[in-house]
Amino acid sequence: MTVSEASTERLIRIGEVARGAGVSVRAVRYYEQQGLLVAERSPSGQRLYRQDAISLVTFFQQMFAAGLTSRRITELLPCWDSGHTDSEQRAMLRAERDRIQAKMDDLQAALDRLDKVIAITDTHP
């Protein structure tokens, strides 16, 4: 999609999105290829994004770090966009939350064990 010169003032370039979200330009392109992010095109063909692209990319990064796939993130986007869900979406959101919580619990247990090892080694140099 091409945008007119007048509307480009509200849009930002791919580099600004990448910097704002702390990712590479390549990552932003990947999100676009996966259908997670939509770019418009300037008359010269440059990718232009809405201002909320930065928060979306940050959200994608967080969800990927939590172990979600591109497909699952795509399923979450309507919830993000509208703030409304149906019962199936709510069940999916709760299942992902439970999975992430279990992962956090496992990480906390590992952290606790490391703290114990550190405490032992601090008292026995």
Secondary structure, DSSP 4 states (H G I P E B T S, - for coil): -B--GGGGGGEEEHHHHHHHHT--HHHHHHHHHTTSS--EE-TT--EEEETTHHHHHHHHHHHHHTT--HHHHHHHHHHHHHS---HHHHHHHHHHHHHHHHHHHHHHHHHHHHHHHHHHHHH--
